[in-house]
Amino acid sequence: MVTGGNSGIGLAAATRFAAEGAKVVIVGRRKEALDRALKAIGQGATSIQGDISRLEDLDRIFATIKSEHGRIDVLFANAGLGDMQPLGAITEASFDRTFGVNVKGTLFTVQKALPLMTAGGSIILTGSTTGSKGTPAFSVYSATKAAIRNLARSWALDLKGTGIRVNVLSPGATATPGLLDGLVPASDQEAMIAGLTAQTPLGRIGKPEETAAAALFLASDESSFMTGSELFVDGGMAQV
């Protein structure tokens, strides 16, 4: 199961999982985007429309998965969003929306998935370099990702003895619609990308497929001795 699987890193991960033979269920809020994603995956994936910040939607999503698949082996809790608002201009609506999806939505996605998971299962949470760094005009989003990091630490302890692992996958600047189209006006996009590139030791922004490869690692038995960890795919941005 991949939340936010209709674009960006979620879509890249769903595509990679399906190529490896997984039965993939993608979840997202927009039906049109889900339909496009299913065509792009092209591996017999299915989709369920829903908003992870709404608990009634989550109940319906997991009831459908239980009925159609019986279990969840890998949960990629990837859905997230954010607005650029500097201190002094942060709105209550933006705060509630960002924490509602990124923290509340992730928490209850994981909690409601647990009854469908068994020993050997892998939970992957999408973090961010912003959870480890100060980021101008992006403090609310950054705070949600810092919360995600601590949730994984705490949940690794809560899940002790279950055989279920939980880890955080933290990308740096990545060429996704959320970054390229969602944060700044088109006129400022080139300058934003140049600034992010300058902060990255590898000298470029990442590709969604590069983070998807790391998601596959965390989903597989190749990472069987990892839990409570954070894996960065950031070109070195938050490492130096």
Buried (B, 14 or more C-beta within 10 A) or exposed (E): BBBBBBBBBBBBBBBBBBBEEBBBBBBBBEEEBBEBBBEBBEBEBBBBBBBBBBBEBBEBBBEBBEEEBEEBBBBBBBBBBBBBBEEEEBEEEBBEBBBBBBBBBBBBBBEBBBEBBEEEBBBBBBBBBBBBBEBEBBBBBBBBBBBBBEBBBEBBEEBEEEEBBBBBBBBBBBBBEBBBEEBBEEEEBEEBBEEBBEBBEEEEBBBBBBBBBBBBBBBEEEBEEBBBBBBBBBBBBBEE
